[in-house]
Amino acid sequence: MAIRTIVWGENVHEQKSKIVAGIYPDGMHQTIADALNAAGGIDAETATLQEKEHGLPESRLAETDVLIWWGHAAHKDVDDEIVARVCRHVWAGMGLIVLHSGHFSKVFKALMGTPCNLTWREAGERERLWVTSRSHPIAAGLPDHFELENEEMYGEPFGIPEPMETVFVSWFQGGEVFRSGATWRRGAGNVFYFRPGHETYPTYHDGNVQKVIANGVRWAHNPAARLTDPEAAPNVPVEKALEPIEARGEKLHADGEEGFR
């Protein structure tokens, strides 16, 4: 069964910049989705900021295996209710791939719990991405390194929690380095951040970049059934303990009462 994927894009730069529109006439989100559909085993659709509920109603997310997120100019315009909805689905088992400036999105910051800040420079310089985890499934079929002739520089320090795995490290022509591919698990959901993708360069037409994203979708997919309530914190009464115990001291909550601990 194909991995059901949504590629979410702001769709702002494509509407305002002739340069971006010339590179991605159907939008970056559609270019990424087209490449995923061509990769095999993935059924990719798109959603954008301008759609009702940003194209991410509860019913659609419930049927989504992996969500891909690209944002840059309009992070603040993403509704907080949608952000909370996406986070709940990640905790429940939906995979999430965050691209380029999505590092500063509300969704990524909420899941990381850190500022996710970095240094940057827009100079169209060469980026060399090194595979730092040769056997990782996200790196399958890639050379030990590959280059993008023109990209925006992101540099360390990168204000993220320590990754579960670092799959790629980038070197830039100006000398900086950056953890360009990193993974985490949040609840039952797998999260992958992949750095390249500045809108004024044809990055998402690059074969290696397309392969990374397709590999990322396959890695992020959790085939297990989605958790029905990932925020549940049930009370286990004394009489239901696996071993016999005797309650001692005063209690603030009645047996069986729901509450946060």
PERA-V503110 format. One record per residue. N is the residue number from 1. RES is the residue in one letter. SS is DSSP state (H for helix, E for strand, L for the rest). OMEGA is omega as a letter, one per 40 degrees, with the letter a starting at -180 (* if undefined). BURIAL is # if it has 16 or more other C-alpha atoms within 10 Angstrom, else .. Layout:
n=N res=RES ss=SS omega=OMEGA burial=BURIAL
n=N res=RES ss=SS omega=OMEGA burial=BURIAL
//
This chain:
n=1 res=M ss=L omega=a burial=.
n=2 res=A ss=L omega=i burial=.
n=3 res=I ss=E omega=a burial=#
n=4 res=R ss=E omega=a burial=#
n=5 res=T ss=E omega=i burial=#
n=6 res=I ss=E omega=i burial=#
n=7 res=V ss=E omega=a burial=#
n=8 res=W ss=E omega=i burial=#
n=9 res=G ss=E omega=i burial=#
n=10 res=E ss=L omega=a burial=#
n=11 res=N ss=L omega=i burial=#
n=12 res=V ss=L omega=a burial=#
n=13 res=H ss=H omega=a burial=#
n=14 res=E ss=H omega=a burial=#
n=15 res=Q ss=H omega=a burial=.
n=16 res=K ss=H omega=a burial=.
n=17 res=S ss=L omega=i burial=.
n=18 res=K ss=H omega=i burial=.
n=19 res=I ss=H omega=a burial=.
n=20 res=V ss=H omega=i burial=#
n=21 res=A ss=H omega=i burial=#
n=22 res=G ss=H omega=i burial=.
n=23 res=I ss=H omega=a burial=#
n=24 res=Y ss=L omega=a burial=#
n=25 res=P ss=L omega=i burial=.
n=26 res=D ss=L omega=a burial=.
n=27 res=G ss=L omega=i burial=#
n=28 res=M ss=H omega=a burial=#
n=29 res=H ss=H omega=a burial=#
n=30 res=Q ss=H omega=i burial=#
n=31 res=T ss=H omega=i burial=#
n=32 res=I ss=H omega=a burial=#
n=33 res=A ss=H omega=i burial=#
n=34 res=D ss=H omega=i burial=#
n=35 res=A ss=H omega=i burial=#
n=36 res=L ss=H omega=i burial=#
n=37 res=N ss=H omega=i burial=#
n=38 res=A ss=H omega=a burial=.
n=39 res=A ss=H omega=i burial=.
n=40 res=G ss=L omega=i burial=.
n=41 res=G ss=L omega=a burial=.
n=42 res=I ss=E omega=i burial=#
n=43 res=D ss=E omega=a burial=#
n=44 res=A ss=E omega=i burial=#
n=45 res=E ss=E omega=a burial=#
n=46 res=T ss=E omega=i burial=#
n=47 res=A ss=E omega=a burial=#
n=48 res=T ss=E omega=i burial=#
n=49 res=L ss=L omega=a burial=#
n=50 res=Q ss=L omega=a burial=.
n=51 res=E ss=L omega=i burial=.
n=52 res=K ss=H omega=a burial=.
n=53 res=E ss=H omega=a burial=.
n=54 res=H ss=H omega=i burial=#
n=55 res=G ss=H omega=a burial=#
n=56 res=L ss=L omega=i burial=#
n=57 res=P ss=L omega=a burial=.
n=58 res=E ss=H omega=a burial=.
n=59 res=S ss=H omega=a burial=.
n=60 res=R ss=H omega=i burial=.
n=61 res=L ss=H omega=i burial=#
n=62 res=A ss=H omega=a burial=.
n=63 res=E ss=L omega=a burial=.
n=64 res=T ss=L omega=i burial=#
n=65 res=D ss=L omega=a burial=#
n=66 res=V ss=E omega=i burial=#
n=67 res=L ss=E omega=i burial=#
n=68 res=I ss=E omega=a burial=#
n=69 res=W ss=E omega=i burial=#
n=70 res=W ss=E omega=i burial=#
n=71 res=G ss=L omega=i burial=#
n=72 res=H ss=L omega=a burial=#
n=73 res=A ss=L omega=a burial=.
n=74 res=A ss=L omega=i burial=.
n=75 res=H ss=H omega=a burial=#
n=76 res=K ss=H omega=a burial=.
n=77 res=D ss=H omega=i burial=.
n=78 res=V ss=L omega=a burial=#
n=79 res=D ss=L omega=a burial=.
n=80 res=D ss=H omega=i burial=.
n=81 res=E ss=H omega=i burial=.
n=82 res=I ss=H omega=i burial=#
n=83 res=V ss=H omega=i burial=#
n=84 res=A ss=H omega=i burial=.
n=85 res=R ss=H omega=i burial=.
n=86 res=V ss=H omega=a burial=#
n=87 res=C ss=H omega=i burial=#
n=88 res=R ss=H omega=a burial=#
n=89 res=H ss=H omega=i burial=#
n=90 res=V ss=H omega=i burial=#
n=91 res=W ss=H omega=a burial=#
n=92 res=A ss=H omega=i burial=#
n=93 res=G ss=L omega=i burial=#
n=94 res=M ss=L omega=i burial=#
n=95 res=G ss=E omega=i burial=#
n=96 res=L ss=E omega=i burial=#
n=97 res=I ss=E omega=a burial=#
n=98 res=V ss=E omega=a burial=#
n=99 res=L ss=E omega=i burial=#
n=100 res=H ss=H omega=a burial=#
n=101 res=S ss=H omega=i burial=#
n=102 res=G ss=H omega=i burial=#
n=103 res=H ss=H omega=a burial=#
n=104 res=F ss=H omega=i burial=#
n=105 res=S ss=L omega=i burial=#
n=106 res=K ss=H omega=a burial=#
n=107 res=V ss=H omega=a burial=#
n=108 res=F ss=H omega=i burial=#
n=109 res=K ss=H omega=a burial=#
n=110 res=A ss=H omega=a burial=.
n=111 res=L ss=H omega=i burial=#
n=112 res=M ss=H omega=a burial=#
n=113 res=G ss=L omega=a burial=.
n=114 res=T ss=L omega=a burial=.
n=115 res=P ss=L omega=a burial=.
n=116 res=C ss=L omega=a burial=#
n=117 res=N ss=L omega=a burial=#
n=118 res=L ss=L omega=i burial=.
n=119 res=T ss=E omega=a burial=.
n=120 res=W ss=E omega=i burial=.
n=121 res=R ss=E omega=i burial=.
n=122 res=E ss=E omega=a burial=.
n=123 res=A ss=E omega=i burial=.
n=124 res=G ss=E omega=a burial=#
n=125 res=E ss=E omega=a burial=#
n=126 res=R ss=E omega=i burial=#
n=127 res=E ss=E omega=i burial=#
n=128 res=R ss=E omega=a burial=#
n=129 res=L ss=E omega=i burial=#
n=130 res=W ss=E omega=i burial=#
n=131 res=V ss=E omega=a burial=#
n=132 res=T ss=L omega=i burial=#
n=133 res=S ss=L omega=a burial=.
n=134 res=R ss=L omega=a burial=#
n=135 res=S ss=L omega=a burial=.
n=136 res=H ss=L omega=a burial=.
n=137 res=P ss=H omega=i burial=.
n=138 res=I ss=H omega=a burial=#
n=139 res=A ss=H omega=a burial=#
n=140 res=A ss=L omega=i burial=.
n=141 res=G ss=L omega=a burial=.
n=142 res=L ss=L omega=i burial=.
n=143 res=P ss=L omega=i burial=.
n=144 res=D ss=L omega=i burial=.
n=145 res=H ss=E omega=i burial=.
n=146 res=F ss=E omega=a burial=.
n=147 res=E ss=E omega=i burial=#
n=148 res=L ss=E omega=a burial=#
n=149 res=E ss=E omega=a burial=.
n=150 res=N ss=E omega=i burial=#
n=151 res=E ss=E omega=i burial=#
n=152 res=E ss=E omega=a burial=#
n=153 res=M ss=E omega=i burial=#
n=154 res=Y ss=E omega=a burial=#
n=155 res=G ss=E omega=i burial=#
n=156 res=E ss=L omega=e burial=.
n=157 res=P ss=L omega=i burial=.
n=158 res=F ss=L omega=a burial=#
n=159 res=G ss=L omega=i burial=.
n=160 res=I ss=L omega=i burial=#
n=161 res=P ss=L omega=a burial=.
n=162 res=E ss=L omega=a burial=.
n=163 res=P ss=L omega=i burial=#
n=164 res=M ss=L omega=i burial=.
n=165 res=E ss=E omega=i burial=.
n=166 res=T ss=E omega=a burial=#
n=167 res=V ss=E omega=a burial=#
n=168 res=F ss=E omega=i burial=#
n=169 res=V ss=E omega=a burial=#
n=170 res=S ss=E omega=i burial=#
n=171 res=W ss=E omega=i burial=#
n=172 res=F ss=E omega=a burial=#
n=173 res=Q ss=L omega=i burial=#
n=174 res=G ss=L omega=i burial=.
n=175 res=G ss=L omega=a burial=.
n=176 res=E ss=L omega=i burial=.
n=177 res=V ss=E omega=a burial=#
n=178 res=F ss=E omega=i burial=#
n=179 res=R ss=E omega=a burial=#
n=180 res=S ss=E omega=i burial=#
n=181 res=G ss=E omega=a burial=#
n=182 res=A ss=E omega=a burial=#
n=183 res=T ss=E omega=i burial=#
n=184 res=W ss=E omega=i burial=#
n=185 res=R ss=E omega=i burial=#
n=186 res=R ss=E omega=a burial=#
n=187 res=G ss=L omega=i burial=#
n=188 res=A ss=L omega=a burial=#
n=189 res=G ss=E omega=i burial=#
n=190 res=N ss=E omega=a burial=#
n=191 res=V ss=E omega=i burial=#
n=192 res=F ss=E omega=i burial=#
n=193 res=Y ss=E omega=i burial=#
n=194 res=F ss=E omega=a burial=#
n=195 res=R ss=L omega=a burial=#
n=196 res=P ss=L omega=i burial=#
n=197 res=G ss=L omega=i burial=#
n=198 res=H ss=L omega=a burial=#
n=199 res=E ss=L omega=a burial=#
n=200 res=T ss=L omega=i burial=#
n=201 res=Y ss=L omega=a burial=#
n=202 res=P ss=L omega=a burial=#
n=203 res=T ss=H omega=a burial=#
n=204 res=Y ss=H omega=i burial=#
n=205 res=H ss=H omega=a burial=#
n=206 res=D ss=L omega=a burial=.
n=207 res=G ss=H omega=i burial=.
n=208 res=N ss=H omega=i burial=#
n=209 res=V ss=H omega=i burial=#
n=210 res=Q ss=H omega=i burial=#
n=211 res=K ss=H omega=i burial=#
n=212 res=V ss=H omega=a burial=#
n=213 res=I ss=H omega=i burial=#
n=214 res=A ss=H omega=i burial=#
n=215 res=N ss=H omega=i burial=#
n=216 res=G ss=H omega=i burial=#
n=217 res=V ss=H omega=a burial=#
n=218 res=R ss=H omega=i burial=#
n=219 res=W ss=H omega=a burial=#
n=220 res=A ss=H omega=a burial=#
n=221 res=H ss=L omega=i burial=#
n=222 res=N ss=L omega=a burial=#
n=223 res=P ss=L omega=i burial=.
n=224 res=A ss=L omega=i burial=.
n=225 res=A ss=L omega=i burial=.
n=226 res=R ss=L omega=i burial=#
n=227 res=L ss=L omega=a burial=#
n=228 res=T ss=L omega=a burial=.
n=229 res=D ss=L omega=a burial=.
n=230 res=P ss=L omega=i burial=.
n=231 res=E ss=L omega=a burial=.
n=232 res=A ss=L omega=i burial=.
n=233 res=A ss=L omega=a burial=.
n=234 res=P ss=L omega=i burial=.
n=235 res=N ss=L omega=i burial=.
n=236 res=V ss=L omega=a burial=.
n=237 res=P ss=L omega=a burial=.
n=238 res=V ss=H omega=a burial=.
n=239 res=E ss=H omega=i burial=.
n=240 res=K ss=H omega=i burial=.
n=241 res=A ss=L omega=a burial=.
n=242 res=L ss=L omega=i burial=.
n=243 res=E ss=L omega=a burial=.
n=244 res=P ss=L omega=i burial=.
n=245 res=I ss=L omega=i burial=.
n=246 res=E ss=L omega=i burial=.
n=247 res=A ss=L omega=i burial=.
n=248 res=R ss=L omega=i burial=.
n=249 res=G ss=L omega=a burial=.
n=250 res=E ss=L omega=i burial=.
n=251 res=K ss=L omega=i burial=.
n=252 res=L ss=L omega=a burial=.
n=253 res=H ss=L omega=i burial=.
n=254 res=A ss=L omega=i burial=.
n=255 res=D ss=L omega=i burial=.
n=256 res=G ss=L omega=a burial=.
n=257 res=E ss=L omega=i burial=.
n=258 res=E ss=L omega=i burial=.
n=259 res=G ss=L omega=i burial=.
n=260 res=F ss=L omega=i burial=.
n=261 res=R ss=L omega=* burial=.
//
